[in-house]
Amino acid sequence: MYSDDYQDEKRLFEILGQINKRPEPFEFYTARELWTDEHISKHMLSFHLDPDINAASRRTAFIDRSAAWITDRFHLGPGVKVADFGCGPGLYVSRLAAVKAEITGIDFSENSLRYSRETASESGLKVNYVNASYLDYDTDERFDLILMIMCDFCALSPAQRQRMLTRFSRFLRPDGAVLLDAYSLKAFDLRKETSAFEKNLMNGFWAQNDYYGFLNVFRYETEKVVLDKYTIVEAAHTRTVYNWLQYFSPDSIAREFTLNGFRIESFYSDVAGGHLDPDGGEFAVVARKDCQI
């Protein structure tokens, strides 16, 4: 018979093997935890609101410039209906509501929406907020413009992206538009496989009490996908968070839109309307609902 010590070592070896195991692309989906866990969502909100970092949101100066460009590009104003999928703490919806557009913000972080509601109320802005996963969101409303900003589209699996584009087409008025951004293949080329281990990984981001954190970065060359896999070992339990990112070329994202009832109108370097940079780390796309389909 094996000794207890040997059994413990064997079990530890199996656990470490599971931690370092490479899943199939988009095999698991845990994005909800980033936004609904009370501790983590507070950290995410603080990242959103930091005006000097590009973490959960971009810097304030860029958001100001982006919102101004969106307002001009899509002729926002009274009677124009806009939906922001993944609106977070309302950094865009508040700016777009200020020009009297009819804004709906969808997000499943209660902390973020609470902040956004309070900010809008203090500024006398009218915004319709929906606390839900945008993957499950449904409505009879019809919009002139749908936004999905900060490369949220890249975090979705192929099946989820198809589901979203099908819904976008249904939610839009005739000739309505979608504006979203995506990470480029140039950005994919810069991602490398790596692993890390640290007590309280990311300065306590993942839990209120002490924990041990493992990070495994997996790169999927054929699919152009990267996974940041976080395994968080706490005293009472262990959990794994999968942060998937799909990387696109303009051609590959155009194919997905076209197959789901859209026509591509234009590409930009970002959601502030910059000229498309073939060497940039991301790009933005404007697509119109194809009323001829």
C-alpha positions in Angstrom: 0.0 0.0 0.0 1.1 3.6 -0.7 1.8 5.8 2.3 -0.4 8.8 3.0 2.5 11.1 2.0 2.8 9.4 -1.4 -0.9 9.6 -1.9 -0.8 13.3 -1.1 2.1 13.9 -3.5 0.3 12.0 -6.2 -2.8 14.1 -5.7 -0.8 17.3 -5.8 0.8 16.1 -9.0 -2.6 15.5 -10.5 -3.9 19.0 -9.3 -0.9 20.7 -10.9 -1.5 18.8 -14.1 -5.1 20.0 -14.2 -4.0 23.6 -13.5 -1.6 23.5 -16.4 -4.0 21.7 -18.8 -4.8 23.3 -22.1 -8.5 23.3 -22.8 -10.1 23.4 -26.3 -10.8 26.9 -27.6 -13.7 28.4 -25.8 -14.4 25.1 -24.0 -15.3 26.9 -20.8 -17.0 30.3 -20.3 -16.6 32.1 -17.0 -16.8 35.8 -17.9 -19.7 36.4 -15.6 -17.5 35.9 -12.5 -15.4 39.0 -13.5 -18.5 41.2 -13.3 -20.8 39.6 -10.7 -18.4 38.5 -7.9 -18.7 41.2 -5.3 -15.0 41.5 -4.6 -13.8 41.2 -8.2 -16.4 43.5 -9.6 -15.3 46.3 -7.2 -11.8 46.0 -8.6 -13.2 46.0 -12.2 -15.1 49.2 -11.4 -12.0 50.9 -10.1 -10.2 50.0 -13.3 -13.1 51.4 -15.3 -13.0 54.7 -13.4 -9.2 55.2 -13.4 -8.7 58.0 -16.0 -5.1 57.2 -16.6 -5.1 53.5 -17.5 -6.4 51.4 -20.4 -7.6 48.4 -18.4 -11.4 47.9 -18.2 -12.0 51.2 -20.0 -9.8 53.5 -22.0 -8.4 56.8 -20.8 -10.8 59.7 -20.3 -9.4 61.8 -23.1 -9.9 59.0 -25.6 -13.5 58.4 -24.4 -14.3 62.1 -24.8 -12.9 62.1 -28.3 -14.6 58.8 -29.2 -18.0 59.9 -27.9 -17.7 63.1 -29.9 -16.9 61.2 -33.0 -19.7 58.7 -32.5 -22.1 61.6 -32.0 -21.1 63.2 -35.3 -20.6 60.0 -37.3 -24.0 58.6 -36.5 -25.9 62.0 -36.2 -26.9 61.3 -32.6 -29.6 63.6 -31.1 -33.2 63.6 -30.1 -35.1 60.6 -31.4 -32.0 58.5 -32.2 -32.0 55.2 -30.2 -28.7 53.8 -29.1 -27.9 50.5 -27.2 -24.6 50.1 -25.5 -23.9 46.3 -24.9 -21.6 46.0 -22.0 -22.0 49.6 -20.9 -20.1 49.2 -17.6 -20.3 52.3 -15.4 -21.7 54.4 -18.2 -18.7 56.2 -19.5 -20.2 56.3 -23.0 -23.9 56.3 -22.2 -23.6 59.4 -20.1 -21.8 61.3 -22.9 -24.2 60.2 -25.5 -27.3 60.9 -23.4 -26.0 64.4 -23.0 -26.8 65.1 -26.7 -30.3 63.9 -26.0 -30.0 60.5 -27.8 -32.2 57.8 -26.3 -29.7 55.5 -24.6 -30.1 51.9 -23.3 -27.2 50.5 -21.4 -27.0 46.7 -20.8 -24.5 45.2 -18.3 -24.6 42.4 -15.8 -22.4 44.2 -13.2 -24.7 45.6 -10.5 -21.8 47.7 -9.1 -21.1 49.3 -12.5 -24.8 50.0 -13.2 -25.3 51.4 -9.7 -22.5 53.9 -10.3 -23.8 54.7 -13.8 -27.4 55.3 -12.5 -26.1 57.7 -9.8 -23.9 59.6 -12.2 -26.7 60.0 -14.7 -29.1 61.1 -12.0 -26.7 63.7 -10.7 -26.3 65.1 -14.2 -30.1 65.0 -15.0 -29.5 62.5 -17.8 -32.2 60.0 -18.9 -30.8 56.5 -19.5 -32.6 53.1 -19.7 -30.5 50.6 -17.8 -30.8 46.8 -18.0 -29.0 44.6 -15.5 -28.5 41.5 -17.6 -26.0 39.5 -19.5 -26.1 40.9 -23.1 -26.0 37.3 -24.3 -29.5 36.8 -22.8 -30.9 40.3 -23.4 -34.0 40.5 -25.5 -36.3 43.5 -26.3 -39.0 44.7 -28.6 -37.1 48.0 -28.9 -35.5 48.8 -32.2 -32.3 50.9 -32.3 -30.5 53.1 -34.8 -27.1 52.2 -33.4 -25.6 49.4 -31.4 -22.3 49.7 -29.6 -20.0 47.0 -28.3 -16.8 48.8 -27.2 -13.5 47.8 -25.5 -13.2 44.6 -27.7 -16.0 42.8 -25.9 -16.7 41.0 -29.2 -13.4 39.2 -28.9 -14.2 37.6 -25.6 -17.1 35.6 -27.2 -16.9 32.2 -28.7 -17.8 31.7 -32.4 -21.3 30.5 -31.4 -21.8 33.4 -29.0 -20.7 35.9 -31.7 -23.2 34.5 -34.2 -25.9 34.7 -31.6 -25.1 38.3 -30.9 -25.0 39.3 -34.5 -28.3 37.6 -35.2 -29.8 39.5 -32.3 -28.2 42.8 -33.4 -29.8 42.4 -36.8 -33.2 41.8 -35.1 -32.8 44.7 -32.7 -31.8 47.3 -35.3 -34.1 49.5 -37.3 -33.8 49.2 -41.1 -30.3 50.4 -42.1 -29.3 50.6 -38.4 -25.6 50.3 -37.6 -23.3 48.4 -35.3 -20.0 49.9 -34.1 -17.5 47.6 -32.3 -13.8 47.2 -32.0 -11.6 44.1 -32.1 -8.0 43.0 -31.5 -6.0 42.6 -34.6 -3.7 39.8 -35.8 -0.8 42.1 -35.1 -1.8 42.0 -31.5 -2.1 38.2 -31.6 1.5 38.0 -32.9 2.7 39.7 -29.8 1.1 37.3 -27.4 3.3 34.5 -26.0 2.6 31.4 -24.0 3.8 31.8 -20.4 2.9 30.7 -16.9 3.2 32.4 -13.5 2.5 31.6 -9.8 2.2 34.1 -7.0 0.6 34.4 -3.6 -2.3 36.9 -4.0 -1.7 37.1 -7.7 -2.5 40.6 -9.2 -2.3 42.2 -5.7 -5.4 40.6 -4.2 -7.6 41.1 -7.2 -9.2 37.7 -7.1 -10.3 37.3 -3.5 -10.6 39.3 -0.2 -8.6 36.8 1.8 -5.2 35.2 1.0 -5.0 32.9 -2.0 -2.5 31.3 -4.3 -2.9 32.3 -8.0 -1.7 30.5 -11.1 -1.8 32.1 -14.6 -1.4 30.0 -17.7 -1.4 31.8 -21.1 -2.3 29.5 -24.0 -2.0 30.5 -27.6 -4.0 28.8 -30.4 -2.3 29.5 -33.7 -4.9 28.0 -36.0 -7.9 29.7 -34.4 -6.1 33.0 -33.6 -7.2 32.8 -30.0 -5.4 33.4 -26.7 -6.5 32.2 -23.3 -5.5 33.7 -20.0 -6.4 30.9 -17.5 -6.4 31.9 -13.9 -6.6 29.2 -11.2 -7.3 30.7 -7.7 -6.6 28.4 -4.8 -8.3 29.6 -1.5 -8.4 27.9 1.8 -12.0 26.6 1.3 -12.1 26.1 -2.5 -10.4 26.4 -5.9 -11.9 28.1 -8.9 -10.7 28.7 -12.5 -11.5 31.7 -14.6 -11.0 31.6 -18.4 -10.4 34.9 -20.2 -10.6 34.1 -23.9 -9.7 36.6 -26.7 -10.3 36.1 -30.4 -8.1 38.1 -32.7 -9.3 39.2 -36.1 -8.3 40.6 -39.5 -10.7 43.0 -41.2 -11.5 40.2 -43.6 -12.2 37.6 -41.0 -14.6 39.9 -39.0 -16.2 41.0 -42.2 -17.0 37.4 -43.1 -18.8 37.0 -39.7 -20.9 40.1 -40.2 -21.8 39.3 -43.8 -22.9 35.8 -42.9 -25.2 37.2 -40.3 -27.0 39.8 -42.4 -24.8 42.9 -42.4 -22.8 44.8 -45.0 -19.5 46.4 -44.0 -19.5 50.2 -44.3 -16.1 51.1 -43.1 -13.1 50.2 -40.9 -11.2 52.5 -38.6 -8.1 52.2 -36.4 -10.3 52.7 -33.3 -13.8 53.9 -32.1 -12.7 57.5 -32.4 -12.6 57.3 -36.2 -8.8 57.2 -36.8 -7.6 56.0 -40.2 -7.2 52.2 -40.3 -3.6 51.3 -39.4 -2.5 47.9 -40.8 0.1 47.6 -38.0 -2.3 48.6 -35.2 -3.2 46.3 -32.3 -6.9 46.8 -32.8 -9.4 48.2 -35.2 -13.0 49.2 -35.4 -15.8 48.3 -37.8 -19.0 49.9 -38.8 -21.6 47.5 -40.3 -25.1 48.2 -41.5 -28.1 45.9 -41.3 -28.6 44.6 -44.8 -32.2 45.2 -45.5 -32.0 43.3 -48.8 -31.5 39.9 -47.0 
